[in-house]
């Protein structure tokens, strides 16, 4: 087990408004799936390679191919960009 939520978000191109990999969204999806094993080392959770595919499948089943800006997991809603350039461009517009 060697992937963090950061790694999974990076591979799936899920980014926050600030252009950072959306770790919190990935953690919530994994929690929602509920059956992905993990290992905890120094307060960091590590997941197997298969976590990427499971999160991808969750997206397909829950979100479909629309890739909406808001993703609801359980009772929480997350804003998400699907590529880093869009996230960074939007962040610059907010700051300006």
ZAMIMI-759275 format. One record per residue: z, y, x of N, C-alpha, C, O, CB in turn; residue in three letters; residue number from 1. Coordinates in steps of 0.001 Angstrom, whole numbers, always signed. Glycine has a CB too. Layout:
nc3 Z, nc2 Y, nc1 X, cac3 Z, cac2 Y, cac1 X, cc3 Z, cc2 Y, cc1 X, oc3 Z, oc2 Y, oc1 X, cbc3 Z, cbc2 Y, cbc1 X, aa ALA, i NUM
...
This chain:
nc3 +0, nc2 -1176, nc1 +851, cac3 +0, cac2 +0, cac1 +0, cc3 +0, cc2 +1230, cc1 +890, oc3 +928, oc2 +1472, oc1 +1662, cbc3 +1220, cbc2 +3, cbc1 -964, aa UNK, i 1
nc3 -1059, nc2 +1989, nc1 +757, cac3 -1180, cac2 +3099, cac1 +1682, cc3 -1774, cc2 +4362, cc1 +1082, oc3 -2118, oc2 +5274, oc1 +1835, cbc3 -1996, cbc2 +2684, cbc1 +2827, aa UNK, i 2
nc3 -1911, nc2 +4462, nc1 -231, cac3 -2460, cac2 +5671, cac1 -844, cc3 -1366, cc2 +6443, cc1 -1566, oc3 -568, oc2 +5867, oc1 -2306, cbc3 -3598, cbc2 +5318, cbc1 -1821, aa UNK, i 3
nc3 -1338, nc2 +7736, nc1 -1347, cac3 -425, cac2 +8597, cac1 -2098, cc3 -1183, cc2 +9166, cc1 -3296, oc3 -2394, oc2 +8981, oc1 -3415, cbc3 +150, cbc2 +9748, cbc1 -1194, aa UNK, i 4
nc3 -475, nc2 +9848, nc1 -4169, cac3 -1143, cac2 +10492, cac1 -5305, cc3 -2133, cc2 +11545, cc1 -4813, oc3 -3154, oc2 +11783, oc1 -5457, cbc3 -105, cbc2 +11136, cbc1 -6256, aa UNK, i 5
nc3 -1840, nc2 +12173, nc1 -3682, cac3 -2753, cac2 +13134, cac1 -3049, cc3 -4073, cc2 +12438, cc1 -2714, oc3 -5147, oc2 +12966, oc1 -3001, cbc3 -2113, cbc2 +13747, cbc1 -1762, aa UNK, i 6
nc3 -3989, nc2 +11251, nc1 -2106, cac3 -5183, cac2 +10502, cac1 -1717, cc3 -6011, cc2 +10102, cc1 -2932, oc3 -7235, oc2 +10226, oc1 -2924, cbc3 -4793, cbc2 +9260, cbc1 -922, aa UNK, i 7
nc3 -5339, nc2 +9620, nc1 -3979, cac3 -6045, cac2 +9199, cac1 -5187, cc3 -6745, cc2 +10399, cc1 -5823, oc3 -7907, oc2 +10298, oc1 -6217, cbc3 -5067, cbc2 +8541, cbc1 -6194, aa UNK, i 8
nc3 -6056, nc2 +11523, nc1 -5926, cac3 -6650, cac2 +12731, cac1 -6513, cc3 -7844, cc2 +13207, cc1 -5690, oc3 -8851, oc2 +13640, oc1 -6251, cbc3 -5599, cbc2 +13853, cbc1 -6616, aa UNK, i 9
nc3 -7739, nc2 +13130, nc1 -4382, cac3 -8841, cac2 +13551, cac1 -3513, cc3 -10053, cc2 +12654, cc1 -3714, oc3 -11174, oc2 +13147, oc1 -3839, cbc3 -8406, cbc2 +13530, cbc1 -2037, aa UNK, i 10
nc3 -9842, nc2 +11364, nc1 -3746, cac3 -10962, cac2 +10421, cac1 -3921, cc3 -11649, cc2 +10591, cc1 -5268, oc3 -12865, oc2 +10435, oc1 -5373, cbc3 -10470, cbc2 +8985, cbc1 -3781, aa UNK, i 11
nc3 -10869, nc2 +10913, nc1 -6300, cac3 -11443, cac2 +11070, cac1 -7636, cc3 -11878, cc2 +12506, cc1 -7925, oc3 -12391, oc2 +12803, oc1 -9004, cbc3 -10442, cbc2 +10625, cbc1 -8679, aa UNK, i 12
nc3 -11670, nc2 +13384, nc1 -6957, cac3 -12062, cac2 +14797, cac1 -7078, cc3 -11404, cc2 +15472, cc1 -8270, oc3 -12069, oc2 +16095, oc1 -9098, cbc3 -13575, cbc2 +14915, cbc1 -7199, aa UNK, i 13
nc3 -10088, nc2 +15336, nc1 -8342, cac3 -9281, cac2 +15984, cac1 -9371, cc3 -8471, cc2 +17076, cc1 -8695, oc3 -7618, oc2 +16785, oc1 -7856, cbc3 -8351, cbc2 +14959, cbc1 -10114, aa UNK, i 14
nc3 -8728, nc2 +18335, nc1 -9051, cac3 -8109, cac2 +19457, cac1 -8363, cc3 -7381, cc2 +20392, cc1 -9316, oc3 -7722, oc2 +20501, oc1 -10494, cbc3 -9150, cbc2 +20225, cbc1 -7595, aa UNK, i 15
nc3 -6366, nc2 +21066, nc1 -8774, cac3 -5612, cac2 +22061, cac1 -9530, cc3 -6386, cc2 +23371, cc1 -9526, oc3 -7449, oc2 +23478, oc1 -8914, cbc3 -4187, cbc2 +22257, cbc1 -8937, aa UNK, i 16
nc3 -5839, nc2 +24363, nc1 -10217, cac3 -6448, cac2 +25692, cac1 -10224, cc3 -6494, cc2 +26307, cc1 -8826, oc3 -7333, oc2 +27165, oc1 -8553, cbc3 -5684, cbc2 +26611, cbc1 -11166, aa UNK, i 17
nc3 -5612, nc2 +25879, nc1 -7958, cac3 -5568, cac2 +26420, cac1 -6603, cc3 -6433, cc2 +25634, cc1 -5634, oc3 -6435, oc2 +25925, oc1 -4438, cbc3 -4149, cbc2 +26444, cbc1 -6105, aa UNK, i 18
nc3 -7167, nc2 +24646, nc1 -6126, cac3 -8067, cac2 +23879, cac1 -5279, cc3 -7394, cc2 +22753, cc1 -4513, oc3 -7987, oc2 +22183, oc1 -3598, cbc3 -8729, cbc2 +24786, cbc1 -4321, aa UNK, i 19
nc3 -6177, nc2 +22432, nc1 -4874, cac3 -5452, cac2 +21351, cac1 -4204, cc3 -5630, cc2 +20061, cc1 -5002, oc3 -5765, oc2 +20109, oc1 -6225, cbc3 -3938, cbc2 +21703, cbc1 -4049, aa UNK, i 20
nc3 -5632, nc2 +18920, nc1 -4336, cac3 -5707, cac2 +17667, cac1 -5088, cc3 -4578, cc2 +17602, cc1 -6119, oc3 -3431, oc2 +17932, oc1 -5816, cbc3 -5637, cbc2 +16449, cbc1 -4130, aa UNK, i 21
nc3 -4910, nc2 +17179, nc1 -7328, cac3 -3975, cac2 +17236, cac1 -8452, cc3 -3032, cc2 +16031, cc1 -8434, oc3 -3183, oc2 +15097, oc1 -9222, cbc3 -4743, cbc2 +17292, cbc1 -9786, aa UNK, i 22
nc3 -2062, nc2 +16071, nc1 -7525, cac3 -1099, cac2 +14977, cac1 -7354, cc3 -290, cc2 +14726, cc1 -8615, oc3 -68, oc2 +13575, oc1 -8990, cbc3 -161, cbc2 +15280, cbc1 -6201, aa UNK, i 23
nc3 +148, nc2 +15780, nc1 -9266, cac3 +997, cac2 +15633, cac1 -10444, cc3 +249, cc2 +14927, cc1 -11577, oc3 +817, oc2 +14069, oc1 -12253, cbc3 +1496, cbc2 +17005, cbc1 -10914, aa UNK, i 24
nc3 -1007, nc2 +15280, nc1 -11785, cac3 -1809, cac2 +14622, cac1 -12816, cc3 -1942, cc2 +13131, cc1 -12509, oc3 -1770, oc2 +12294, oc1 -13395, cbc3 -3206, cbc2 +15277, cbc1 -12920, aa UNK, i 25
nc3 -2247, nc2 +12806, nc1 -11262, cac3 -2400, cac2 +11399, cac1 -10873, cc3 -1093, cc2 +10636, cc1 -11082, oc3 -1105, oc2 +9516, oc1 -11591, cbc3 -2849, cbc2 +11289, cbc1 -9399, aa UNK, i 26
nc3 +30, nc2 +11234, nc1 -10693, cac3 +1325, cac2 +10566, cac1 -10889, cc3 +1590, cc2 +10289, cc1 -12362, oc3 +2083, oc2 +9218, oc1 -12715, cbc3 +2460, cbc2 +11419, cbc1 -10309, aa UNK, i 27
nc3 +1266, nc2 +11245, nc1 -13219, cac3 +1492, cac2 +11055, cac1 -14659, cc3 +578, cc2 +9980, cc1 -15228, oc3 +1001, oc2 +9190, oc1 -16072, cbc3 +1275, cbc2 +12370, cbc1 -15412, aa UNK, i 28
nc3 -673, nc2 +9942, nc1 -14775, cac3 -1595, cac2 +8904, cac1 -15246, cc3 -1092, cc2 +7538, cc1 -14808, oc3 -1081, oc2 +6596, oc1 -15601, cbc3 -3031, cbc2 +9150, cbc1 -14711, aa UNK, i 29
nc3 -677, nc2 +7423, nc1 -13557, cac3 -150, cac2 +6148, cac1 -13060, cc3 +1095, cc2 +5750, cc1 -13851, oc3 +1270, oc2 +4576, oc1 -14177, cbc3 +179, cbc2 +6241, cbc1 -11547, aa UNK, i 30
nc3 +1941, nc2 +6697, nc1 -14156, cac3 +3129, cac2 +6415, cac1 -14970, cc3 +2719, cc2 +5954, cc1 -16368, oc3 +3332, oc2 +5049, oc1 -16935, cbc3 +4036, cbc2 +7667, cbc1 -15063, aa UNK, i 31
nc3 +1672, nc2 +6584, nc1 -16921, cac3 +1183, cac2 +6222, cac1 -18247, cc3 +588, cc2 +4814, cc1 -18242, oc3 +790, oc2 +4053, oc1 -19188, cbc3 +139, cbc2 +7238, cbc1 -18726, aa UNK, i 32
nc3 -134, nc2 +4469, nc1 -17195, cac3 -701, cac2 +3119, cac1 -17073, cc3 +436, cc2 +2108, cc1 -17006, oc3 +411, oc2 +1082, oc1 -17686, cbc3 -1618, cbc2 +3001, cbc1 -15812, aa UNK, i 33
nc3 +1426, nc2 +2408, nc1 -16183, cac3 +2649, cac2 +1639, cac1 -16155, cc3 +2651, cc2 +318, cc1 -15413, oc3 +3716, oc2 -279, oc1 -15255, cbc3 +3032, cbc2 +1388, cbc1 -17480, aa UNK, i 34
nc3 +1525, nc2 -161, nc1 -14957, cac3 +1521, cac2 -1480, cac1 -14326, cc3 +1034, cc2 -1457, cc1 -12874, oc3 +724, oc2 -2504, oc1 -12305, cbc3 +658, cbc2 -2417, cbc1 -15127, aa UNK, i 35
nc3 +968, nc2 -287, nc1 -12289, cac3 +522, cac2 -196, cac1 -10899, cc3 +1739, cc2 -308, cc1 -9996, oc3 +2671, oc2 +489, oc1 -10095, cbc3 -252, cbc2 +1137, cbc1 -10633, aa UNK, i 36
nc3 +1726, nc2 -1307, nc1 -9112, cac3 +2863, cac2 -1437, cac1 -8194, cc3 +2878, cc2 -278, cc1 -7198, oc3 +1840, oc2 +313, oc1 -6901, cbc3 +2807, cbc2 -2790, cbc1 -7442, aa UNK, i 37
nc3 +4039, nc2 +29, nc1 -6701, cac3 +4139, cac2 +1087, cac1 -5701, cc3 +5237, cc2 +747, cc1 -4723, oc3 +6088, oc2 -109, oc1 -4964, cbc3 +4403, cbc2 +2456, cbc1 -6360, aa UNK, i 38
nc3 +5185, nc2 +1449, nc1 -3614, cac3 +6206, cac2 +1306, cac1 -2583, cc3 +6726, cc2 +2699, cc1 -2270, oc3 +5935, oc2 +3631, oc1 -2125, cbc3 +5643, cbc2 +597, cbc1 -1295, aa UNK, i 39
nc3 +8015, nc2 +2856, nc1 -2164, cac3 +8608, cac2 +4159, cac1 -1886, cc3 +9093, cc2 +4187, cc1 -447, oc3 +9902, oc2 +3360, oc1 -26, cbc3 +9770, cbc2 +4466, cbc1 -2865, aa UNK, i 40
nc3 +8573, nc2 +5171, nc1 +307, cac3 +8997, cac2 +5369, cac1 +1698, cc3 +9286, cc2 +6850, cc1 +1895, oc3 +8412, oc2 +7689, oc1 +1677, cbc3 +7903, cbc2 +4866, cbc1 +2714, aa UNK, i 41
nc3 +10493, nc2 +7172, nc1 +2301, cac3 +10869, cac2 +8571, cac1 +2573, cc3 +10507, cc2 +9497, cc1 +1420, oc3 +9882, oc2 +10535, oc1 +1637, cbc3 +10192, cbc2 +9059, cbc1 +3848, aa UNK, i 42
nc3 +10887, nc2 +9141, nc1 +209, cac3 +10667, cac2 +9950, cac1 -995, cc3 +9195, cc2 +10063, cc1 -1396, oc3 +8879, oc2 +10832, oc1 -2304, cbc3 +11226, cbc2 +11329, cbc1 -782, aa UNK, i 43
nc3 +8285, nc2 +9323, nc1 -753, cac3 +6871, cac2 +9351, cac1 -1098, cc3 +6482, cc2 +8000, cc1 -1688, oc3 +6854, oc2 +6951, oc1 -1163, cbc3 +5997, cbc2 +9688, cbc1 +144, aa UNK, i 44
nc3 +5730, nc2 +8040, nc1 -2787, cac3 +5248, cac2 +6817, cac1 -3417, cc3 +3882, cc2 +6467, cc1 -2856, oc3 +3011, oc2 +7326, oc1 -2721, cbc3 +5184, cbc2 +6972, cbc1 -4953, aa UNK, i 45
nc3 +3709, nc2 +5196, nc1 -2533, cac3 +2438, cac2 +4686, cac1 -2021, cc3 +1901, cc2 +3638, cc1 -2979, oc3 +2644, oc2 +2791, oc1 -3475, cbc3 +2604, cbc2 +4094, cbc1 -594, aa UNK, i 46
nc3 +590, nc2 +3708, nc1 -3233, cac3 -65, cac2 +2830, cac1 -4185, cc3 -1126, cc2 +1994, cc1 -3481, oc3 -1597, oc2 +2367, oc1 -2406, cbc3 -688, cbc2 +3639, cbc1 -5330, aa UNK, i 47
nc3 -1508, nc2 +860, nc1 -4082, cac3 -2577, cac2 +43, cac1 -3499, cc3 -3938, cc2 +692, cc1 -3739, oc3 -4073, oc2 +1589, oc1 -4571, cbc3 -2554, cbc2 -1384, cbc1 -4089, aa UNK, i 48
nc3 -4943, nc2 +225, nc1 -2997, cac3 -6310, cac2 +745, cac1 -3145, cc3 -6786, cc2 +667, cc1 -4598, oc3 -7519, oc2 +1542, oc1 -5059, cbc3 -7277, cbc2 -35, cbc1 -2236, aa UNK, i 49
nc3 -6376, nc2 -365, nc1 -5310, cac3 -6808, cac2 -552, cac1 -6692, cc3 -6370, cc2 +557, cc1 -7633, oc3 -6895, oc2 +664, oc1 -8741, cbc3 -6294, cbc2 -1845, cbc1 -7200, aa UNK, i 50
nc3 -5422, nc2 +1383, nc1 -7215, cac3 -4952, cac2 +2484, cac1 -8060, cc3 -6084, cc2 +3467, cc1 -8359, oc3 -6133, oc2 +4046, oc1 -9444, cbc3 -3782, cbc2 +3217, cbc1 -7382, aa UNK, i 51
nc3 -6980, nc2 +3655, nc1 -7411, cac3 -8100, cac2 +4586, cac1 -7618, cc3 -8934, cc2 +4118, cc1 -8810, oc3 -9249, oc2 +4908, oc1 -9700, cbc3 -8989, cbc2 +4691, cbc1 -6334, aa UNK, i 52
nc3 -9286, nc2 +2845, nc1 -8825, cac3 -10102, cac2 +2311, cac1 -9911, cc3 -9353, cc2 +2342, cc1 -11246, oc3 -9952, oc2 +2629, oc1 -12282, cbc3 -10535, cbc2 +881, cbc1 -9588, aa UNK, i 53
nc3 -8066, nc2 +2052, nc1 -11228, cac3 -7288, cac2 +2072, cac1 -12465, cc3 -7192, cc2 +3475, cc1 -13051, oc3 -7299, oc2 +3647, oc1 -14265, cbc3 -5893, cbc2 +1521, cbc1 -12217, aa UNK, i 54
nc3 -6993, nc2 +4468, nc1 -12208, cac3 -6955, cac2 +5858, cac1 -12683, cc3 -8336, cc2 +6261, cc1 -13190, oc3 -8439, oc2 +6944, oc1 -14208, cbc3 -6486, cbc2 +6823, cbc1 -11551, aa UNK, i 55
nc3 -9387, nc2 +5853, nc1 -12504, cac3 -10760, cac2 +6135, cac1 -12951, cc3 -10996, cc2 +5518, cc1 -14334, oc3 -11561, oc2 +6169, oc1 -15213, cbc3 -11801, cbc2 +5584, cbc1 -11925, aa UNK, i 56
nc3 -10571, nc2 +4282, nc1 -14526, cac3 -10731, cac2 +3622, cac1 -15829, cc3 -9930, cc2 +4336, cc1 -16910, oc3 -10407, oc2 +4489, oc1 -18034, cbc3 -10297, cbc2 +2151, cbc1 -15744, aa UNK, i 57
nc3 -8721, nc2 +4772, nc1 -16580, cac3 -7902, cac2 +5513, cac1 -17540, cc3 -8665, cc2 +6749, cc1 -18001, oc3 -8714, oc2 +7049, oc1 -19194, cbc3 -6531, cbc2 +5913, cbc1 -16917, aa UNK, i 58
nc3 -9263, nc2 +7470, nc1 -17041, cac3 -10033, cac2 +8673, cac1 -17381, cc3 -11177, cc2 +8337, cc1 -18321, oc3 -11391, oc2 +9031, oc1 -19315, cbc3 -10577, cbc2 +9345, cbc1 -16113, aa UNK, i 59
nc3 -11906, nc2 +7287, nc1 -18016, cac3 -13052, cac2 +6916, cac1 -18845, cc3 -12606, cc2 +6573, cc1 -20267, oc3 -13244, oc2 +6977, oc1 -21239, cbc3 -13801, cbc2 +5725, cbc1 -18221, aa UNK, i 60
nc3 -11508, nc2 +5827, nc1 -20379, cac3 -11033, cac2 +5422, cac1 -21707, cc3 -10391, cc2 +6566, cc1 -22482, oc3 -10566, oc2 +6652, oc1 -23697, cbc3 -10043, cbc2 +4291, cbc1 -21573, aa UNK, i 61
nc3 -9654, nc2 +7443, nc1 -21811, cac3 -8914, cac2 +8515, cac1 -22482, cc3 -9714, cc2 +9802, cc1 -22627, oc3 -9592, oc2 +10499, oc1 -23634, cbc3 -7650, cbc2 +8803, cbc1 -21731, aa UNK, i 62
nc3 -10529, nc2 +10121, nc1 -21628, cac3 -11245, cac2 +11392, cac1 -21602, cc3 -12721, cc2 +11205, cc1 -21921, oc3 -13350, oc2 +12093, oc1 -22497, cbc3 -11088, cbc2 +12059, cbc1 -20243, aa UNK, i 63
nc3 -13270, nc2 +10067, nc1 -21554, cac3 -14695, cac2 +9820, cac1 -21744, cc3 -15499, cc2 +10489, cc1 -20652, oc3 -15037, oc2 +10628, oc1 -19520, cbc3 -15153, cbc2 +10315, cbc1 -23114, aa UNK, i 64
nc3 -16703, nc2 +10902, nc1 -20997, cac3 -17562, cac2 +11524, cac1 -19991, cc3 -17631, cc2 +13041, cc1 -20151, oc3 -18441, oc2 +13697, oc1 -19495, cbc3 -18959, cbc2 +10936, cbc1 -20066, aa UNK, i 65
nc3 -16797, nc2 +13594, nc1 -21008, cac3 -16817, cac2 +15034, cac1 -21267, cc3 -16175, cc2 +15849, cc1 -20158, oc3 -16539, oc2 +17009, oc1 -19962, cbc3 -16122, cbc2 +15328, cbc1 -22563, aa UNK, i 66
nc3 -15229, nc2 +15274, nc1 -19427, cac3 -14530, cac2 +15960, cac1 -18347, cc3 -14008, cc2 +17326, cc1 -18789, oc3 -14356, oc2 +18357, oc1 -18213, cbc3 -15451, cbc2 +16120, cbc1 -17146, aa UNK, i 67
nc3 -13184, nc2 +17312, nc1 -19803, cac3 -12616, cac2 +18553, cac1 -20317, cc3 -11689, cc2 +19190, cc1 -19289, oc3 -11157, oc2 +18506, oc1 -18414, cbc3 -11860, cbc2 +18296, cbc1 -21626, aa UNK, i 68
nc3 -11500, nc2 +20500, nc1 -19399, cac3 -10643, cac2 +21223, cac1 -18460, cc3 -9173, cc2 +20883, cc1 -18655, oc3 -8383, oc2 +20980, oc1 -17716, cbc3 -10848, cbc2 +22720, cbc1 -18611, aa UNK, i 69
nc3 -8805, nc2 +20489, nc1 -19858, cac3 -7419, cac2 +20131, cac1 -20133, cc3 -7336, cc2 +18631, cc1 -20385, oc3 -8093, oc2 +18070, oc1 -21176, cbc3 -6865, cbc2 +20928, cbc1 -21346, aa UNK, i 70
nc3 -6405, nc2 +18006, nc1 -19697, cac3 -6194, cac2 +16569, cac1 -19827, cc3 -4765, cc2 +16358, cc1 -20304, oc3 -3821, oc2 +16882, oc1 -19711, cbc3 -6464, cbc2 +15816, cbc1 -18473, aa UNK, i 71
nc3 -4610, nc2 +15597, nc1 -21366, cac3 -3283, cac2 +15313, cac1 -21899, cc3 -2877, cc2 +13905, cc1 -21493, oc3 -3604, oc2 +12937, oc1 -21715, cbc3 -3253, cbc2 +15474, cbc1 -23442, aa UNK, i 72
nc3 -1697, nc2 +13819, nc1 -20893, cac3 -1118, cac2 +12528, cac1 -20510, cc3 +264, cc2 +12487, cc1 -21150, oc3 +1140, oc2 +13287, oc1 -20821, cbc3 -1045, cbc2 +12340, cbc1 -18922, aa UNK, i 73
nc3 +442, nc2 +11556, nc1 -22056, cac3 +1703, cac2 +11527, cac1 -22797, cc3 +1828, cc2 +12809, cc1 -23599, oc3 +954, oc2 +13123, oc1 -24407, cbc3 +2919, cbc2 +11352, cbc1 -21841, aa UNK, i 74
nc3 +2901, nc2 +13549, nc1 -23386, cac3 +3089, cac2 +14824, cac1 -24094, cc3 +2864, cc2 +16025, cc1 -23168, oc3 +3230, oc2 +17150, oc1 -23508, cbc3 +4501, cbc2 +14890, cbc1 -24700, aa UNK, i 75
nc3 +2267, nc2 +15787, nc1 -22007, cac3 +2018, cac2 +16882, cac1 -21060, cc3 +525, cc2 +17169, cc1 -20967, oc3 -303, oc2 +16262, oc1 -21056, cbc3 +2583, cbc2 +16538, cbc1 -19660, aa UNK, i 76
nc3 +197, nc2 +18444, nc1 -20788, cac3 -1191, cac2 +18850, cac1 -20657, cc3 -1412, cc2 +19446, cc1 -19269, oc3 -606, oc2 +20243, oc1 -18789, cbc3 -1577, cbc2 +19866, cbc1 -21763, aa UNK, i 77
nc3 -2511, nc2 +19049, nc1 -18634, cac3 -2833, cac2 +19506, cac1 -17282, cc3 -4194, cc2 +20174, cc1 -17278, oc3 -5128, oc2 +19708, oc1 -17931, cbc3 -2804, cbc2 +18333, cbc1 -16279, aa UNK, i 78
nc3 -4299, nc2 +21266, nc1 -16539, cac3 -5584, cac2 +21909, cac1 -16295, cc3 -6162, cc2 +21258, cc1 -15055, oc3 -5462, oc2 +21099, oc1 -14055, cbc3 -5444, cbc2 +23473, cbc1 -16123, aa UNK, i 79
nc3 -7431, nc2 +20879, nc1 -15107, cac3 -8018, cac2 +20162, cac1 -13974, cc3 -9448, cc2 +20610, cc1 -13716, oc3 -10220, oc2 +20842, oc1 -14646, cbc3 -7983, cbc2 +18656, cbc1 -14222, aa UNK, i 80
nc3 -9787, nc2 +20729, nc1 -12439, cac3 -11162, cac2 +20929, cac1 -11989, cc3 -11629, cc2 +19629, cc1 -11379, oc3 -10831, oc2 +18863, oc1 -10839, cbc3 -11277, cbc2 +22113, cbc1 -10968, aa UNK, i 81
nc3 -12933, nc2 +19379, nc1 -11464, cac3 -13471, cac2 +18116, cac1 -10983, cc3 -14221, cc2 +18242, cc1 -9666, oc3 -14853, oc2 +17286, oc1 -9216, cbc3 -14375, cbc2 +17533, cbc1 -12013, aa UNK, i 82
nc3 -14157, nc2 +19394, nc1 -9056, cac3 -14642, cac2 +19547, cac1 -7689, cc3 -13937, cc2 +20728, cc1 -7053, oc3 -13569, oc2 +21690, oc1 -7727, cbc3 -16184, cbc2 +19737, cbc1 -7653, aa UNK, i 83
nc3 -13757, nc2 +20641, nc1 -5761, cac3 -12953, cac2 +21625, cac1 -5040, cc3 -13572, cc2 +23022, cc1 -5060, oc3 -12851, oc2 +24014, oc1 -5160, cbc3 -12760, cbc2 +21179, cbc1 -3610, aa UNK, i 84
nc3 -14909, nc2 +23108, nc1 -4967, cac3 -15555, cac2 +24422, cac1 -4935, cc3 -15300, cc2 +25206, cc1 -6215, oc3 -15030, oc2 +26406, oc1 -6160, cbc3 -17053, cbc2 +24267, cbc1 -4715, aa UNK, i 85
nc3 -15383, nc2 +24541, nc1 -7369, cac3 -15132, cac2 +25228, cac1 -8641, cc3 -13692, cc2 +25717, cc1 -8717, oc3 -13427, oc2 +26827, oc1 -9178, cbc3 -15437, cbc2 +24300, cbc1 -9828, aa UNK, i 86
nc3 -12776, nc2 +24887, nc1 -8266, cac3 -11364, cac2 +25268, cac1 -8292, cc3 -11123, cc2 +26476, cc1 -7404, oc3 -10439, oc2 +27417, oc1 -7806, cbc3 -10478, cbc2 +24097, cbc1 -7846, aa UNK, i 87
nc3 -11677, nc2 +26455, nc1 -6204, cac3 -11473, cac2 +27566, cac1 -5275, cc3 -12141, cc2 +28837, cc1 -5781, oc3 -11580, oc2 +29923, oc1 -5643, cbc3 -12012, cbc2 +27210, cbc1 -3891, aa UNK, i 88
nc3 -13328, nc2 +28719, nc1 -6365, cac3 -14012, cac2 +29893, cac1 -6904, cc3 -13218, cc2 +30500, cc1 -8046, oc3 -13099, oc2 +31723, oc1 -8132, cbc3 -15420, cbc2 +29527, cbc1 -7378, aa UNK, i 89
nc3 -12679, nc2 +29677, nc1 -8916, cac3 -11889, cac2 +30162, cac1 -10044, cc3 -10595, cc2 +30810, cc1 -9545, oc3 -10155, oc2 +31820, oc1 -10093, cbc3 -11573, cbc2 +29006, cbc1 -11022, aa UNK, i 90
nc3 -9995, nc2 +30238, nc1 -8523, cac3 -8753, cac2 +30793, cac1 -7968, cc3 -9019, cc2 +32169, cc1 -7381, oc3 -8188, oc2 +33066, oc1 -7523, cbc3 -8160, cbc2 +29853, cbc1 -6888, aa UNK, i 91
nc3 -10155, nc2 +32356, nc1 -6726, cac3 -10491, cac2 +33677, cac1 -6161, cc3 -10706, cc2 +34695, cc1 -7275, oc3 -10335, oc2 +35859, oc1 -7121, cbc3 -11759, cbc2 +33588, cbc1 -5272, aa UNK, i 92
nc3 -11294, nc2 +34282, nc1 -8385, cac3 -11506, cac2 +35196, cac1 -9503, cc3 -10175, cc2 +35615, cc1 -10110, oc3 -10019, oc2 +36762, oc1 -10528, cbc3 -12396, cbc2 +34547, cbc1 -10570, aa UNK, i 93
nc3 -9226, nc2 +34710, nc1 -10163, cac3 -7916, cac2 +35034, cac1 -10727, cc3 -7195, cc2 +36039, cc1 -9841, oc3 -6545, oc2 +36958, oc1 -10339, cbc3 -7065, cbc2 +33763, cbc1 -10896, aa UNK, i 94
nc3 -7309, nc2 +35863, nc1 -8530, cac3 -6622, cac2 +36745, cac1 -7584, cc3 -7254, cc2 +38126, cc1 -7556, oc3 -6546, oc2 +39126, oc1 -7447, cbc3 -6637, cbc2 +36139, cbc1 -6184, aa UNK, i 95
nc3 -8573, nc2 +38195, nc1 -7653, cac3 -9291, cac2 +39459, cac1 -7523, cc3 -9023, cc2 +40403, cc1 -8666, oc3 -9562, oc2 +41510, oc1 -8691, cbc3 -10755, cbc2 +39208, cbc1 -7424, aa UNK, i 96
